[in-house]
Amino acid sequence: MTKSDRDTTKAADFGHGIHIVGGGLTGYAAALALAEADFPVTVYQSRTPNKDTLRTTTINPSAYDMLKDIGVIAALPADALTPIYQIMVTDDADRDNTHDPVMTWDNSAQANQGAALAWVIGNAVLSDMMEAMLATHDRITVCQTDITGYQSRHPDYHHAAAALMTADDRLIPASLIIAADGRNSKLRQAADIRVITRNLGQSAIVSTVTMTEPHRHIAWQKFLAGGPIALMPMPDMHMASLVWSMTNEDAERLMKVNDERFAIALDDATDLTFGRITDIGVRQAFAVIPTHALWPVAQRLVLIGDAAHAINPLAGQGYNLALADVKALARMLMAARRDGMDIGSRQLLHRYAFSRTPEIATMTLATDGLNMLFSFGKRRRRLAGMGMALANLQGIKSFALHVASGRLFGR
Ligand SMILES: Cc1cc2nc3c(=O)[nH]c(=O)nc-3n(C[C@H](O)[C@H](O)[C@H](O)COP(=O)(O)OP(=O)(O)OC[C@H]3O[C@@H](n4cnc5c(N)ncnc54)[C@H](O)[C@@H]3O)c2cc1C
């Protein structure tokens, strides 16, 4: 790097400039939140991103407020968000009426926007909207660049900057790097951050299905041997987003059968709760491998979203947790700037990691625990059924709802 290069980079990348690696839903939300707080932000997106056109995300009230604060909710098309007014959870223990849920939360009597327990949105709609907002934001620069590595100190700036490495061997100096590069985070590996990975041999098949009965804004989930199945409401009353977790062997088998046979398997698994399945969209299988960084920070680097904690999708909470990361980090960076602190300082990043530990640990343990309890063997599922009946008691139900809504941790 020549002196004049360095001087230009210094002006562009230092001060309060923040570098975000990863143009997924987390990286985009972080860029918008920080740019709204008047930080100059550079986002690095892979040249070959995986466009997620199939999946939907269920966002809880706290995540909804966060997306509203950064202008995303107002920018979305009117029917992009499908409200959920009722959540039904059941298992496959023997009982007289298979349609009787073991646990329910029901706000359907007041069905209006304020009474929604959560909302479902297509990942593609959300990502496209945020991408468009990034493109026009004067505080955000988007670079189509694959980041290949990280160094804790930039050779030209010593402690004042870490470095991002690019495929064409550039070293970009940065006073703060936010790694939002997903479950297999390259930056996490380069920073030598240890992870706990729990591979229980499960995959989730995702698709969009059409049903003969309307979904009535119900989010429905059933715990089966091998993993839970969920149907989440979509804008069309007769369509739902399917997430069906099972053993890898079963997923491999079910990915190969034709739509007719898949529909029969689904009718059986769903007990025809919303009638018969008449149409099935494209199917895709995702490996379910919860991965959790032991401590999500390194020198001038912080992991957020799936790079820090890819949790089991059974509770639909992964992105909600990511938005909570963004909110907490943005708040701390604003306070640091106000107090004249270095925004990449060790003290600040460790404070952030410490503040996020209770919520991330609670959600990781809850989702892993539920999966273990339900997914392996009949006896365990009966036990779980008893637990769920207990959980239907008002106090426990309201505690679970507080955790799931993202409100328990004071957001
Ligand atoms: C089946 C399933 C259902 C789910 N349902 C829900 C739900 O209902 N509600 C919910 O809250 N969560 C849900 N989740 C979790 C949620 O999808 C994730 O938590 C969320 O998408 C994570 O986003 P992310 O941006 O952190 O990571 P990713 O989506 O993995 O994005 C990472 C981005 O980084 C880019 N990237 C990677 N490496 C580099 C690099 N070296 N250089 C530059 N760019 C790079 C990638 O191209 C990608 O764009 C679900 C997950 C699954 C698997």
The ligand as a Tripos MOL2 file, in Angstrom:
@<TRIPOS>MOLECULE
LIG
   53    58     1     0     0
SMALL
NO_CHARGES

@<TRIPOS>ATOM
      1 C1        -35.3530  -24.0000    7.8670 C.3       1 LIG1
      2 C2        -35.1130  -22.7170    8.6170 C.ar      1 LIG1
      3 C3        -36.1880  -21.9470    9.0460 C.ar      1 LIG1
      4 C4        -35.9710  -20.7790    9.7970 C.ar      1 LIG1
      5 N1        -37.0430  -20.0500   10.2300 N.ar      1 LIG1
      6 C5        -36.8490  -18.9540   10.9920 C.ar      1 LIG1
      7 C6        -37.9420  -18.1860   11.4980 C.ar      1 LIG1
      8 O1        -39.1020  -18.4880   11.2420 O.2       1 LIG1
      9 N2        -37.6860  -17.0930   12.2770 N.ar      1 LIG1
     10 C7        -36.4130  -16.7110   12.5840 C.ar      1 LIG1
     11 O2        -36.2310  -15.7220   13.3220 O.2       1 LIG1
     12 N3        -35.3580  -17.4060   12.1040 N.ar      1 LIG1
     13 C8        -35.5340  -18.5050   11.3240 C.ar      1 LIG1
     14 N4        -34.4680  -19.2030   10.8450 N.ar      1 LIG1
     15 C9        -33.1190  -18.6860   11.0980 C.3       1 LIG1
     16 C10       -32.7780  -17.5750   10.1240 C.3       1 LIG1
     17 O3        -33.0500  -17.9790    8.7990 O.3       1 LIG1
     18 C11       -31.3060  -17.2170   10.2610 C.3       1 LIG1
     19 O4        -31.0220  -16.9610   11.6230 O.3       1 LIG1
     20 C12       -30.9540  -15.9890    9.4440 C.3       1 LIG1
     21 O5        -31.3200  -16.1460    8.1080 O.3       1 LIG1
     22 C13       -29.4620  -15.7530    9.5430 C.3       1 LIG1
     23 O6        -29.0900  -14.7170    8.6980 O.3       1 LIG1
     24 P1        -27.5680  -14.2780    8.6090 P.3       1 LIG1
     25 O7        -27.5720  -13.0660    7.7420 O.co2     1 LIG1
     26 O8        -26.9870  -14.1840    9.9750 O.co2     1 LIG1
     27 O9        -26.8090  -15.4890    7.8890 O.3       1 LIG1
     28 P2        -26.9290  -15.9770    6.3770 P.3       1 LIG1
     29 O10       -28.3290  -15.9510    5.9110 O.co2     1 LIG1
     30 O11       -26.1930  -17.2640    6.2960 O.co2     1 LIG1
     31 O12       -26.1500  -14.8690    5.5340 O.3       1 LIG1
     32 C14       -24.7590  -14.7850    5.4770 C.3       1 LIG1
     33 C15       -24.3860  -13.9150    4.3040 C.3       1 LIG1
     34 O13       -22.9740  -13.7150    4.2990 O.3       1 LIG1
     35 C16       -22.4710  -13.8770    2.9800 C.3       1 LIG1
     36 N5        -21.0830  -14.3290    3.1210 N.ar      1 LIG1
     37 C17       -20.6550  -15.5000    3.6660 C.ar      1 LIG1
     38 N6        -19.3190  -15.5460    3.6390 N.ar      1 LIG1
     39 C18       -18.8920  -14.3830    3.0860 C.ar      1 LIG1
     40 C19       -17.6160  -13.8570    2.7850 C.ar      1 LIG1
     41 N7        -16.5000  -14.5390    3.0570 N.pl3     1 LIG1
     42 N8        -17.5210  -12.6370    2.2100 N.ar      1 LIG1
     43 C20       -18.6430  -11.9160    1.9170 C.ar      1 LIG1
     44 N9        -19.8960  -12.3840    2.1770 N.ar      1 LIG1
     45 C21       -20.0120  -13.5920    2.7470 C.ar      1 LIG1
     46 C22       -23.3900  -14.9370    2.3460 C.3       1 LIG1
     47 O14       -23.3780  -14.8250    0.9390 O.3       1 LIG1
     48 C23       -24.7310  -14.5530    2.9460 C.3       1 LIG1
     49 O15       -25.3720  -13.5740    2.1530 O.3       1 LIG1
     50 C24       -34.6550  -20.3660   10.0960 C.ar      1 LIG1
     51 C25       -33.5680  -21.1300    9.6560 C.ar      1 LIG1
     52 C26       -33.7870  -22.2940    8.9280 C.ar      1 LIG1
     53 C27       -32.5930  -23.1230    8.4820 C.3       1 LIG1
@<TRIPOS>BOND
     1     1     2 1
     2     2     3 ar
     3     2    52 ar
     4     3     4 ar
     5     4     5 ar
     6     4    50 ar
     7     5     6 ar
     8     6     7 ar
     9     6    13 1
    10     7     8 2
    11     7     9 ar
    12     9    10 ar
    13    10    11 2
    14    10    12 ar
    15    12    13 ar
    16    13    14 ar
    17    14    15 1
    18    14    50 ar
    19    15    16 1
    20    16    17 1
    21    16    18 1
    22    18    19 1
    23    18    20 1
    24    20    21 1
    25    20    22 1
    26    22    23 1
    27    23    24 1
    28    24    25 2
    29    24    26 1
    30    24    27 1
    31    27    28 1
    32    28    29 2
    33    28    30 1
    34    28    31 1
    35    31    32 1
    36    32    33 1
    37    33    34 1
    38    33    48 1
    39    34    35 1
    40    35    36 1
    41    35    46 1
    42    36    37 ar
    43    36    45 ar
    44    37    38 ar
    45    38    39 ar
    46    39    40 ar
    47    39    45 ar
    48    40    41 1
    49    40    42 ar
    50    42    43 ar
    51    43    44 ar
    52    44    45 ar
    53    46    47 1
    54    46    48 1
    55    48    49 1
    56    50    51 ar
    57    51    52 ar
    58    52    53 1
@<TRIPOS>SUBSTRUCTURE
     1 LIG1         1 GROUP 0 **** ****
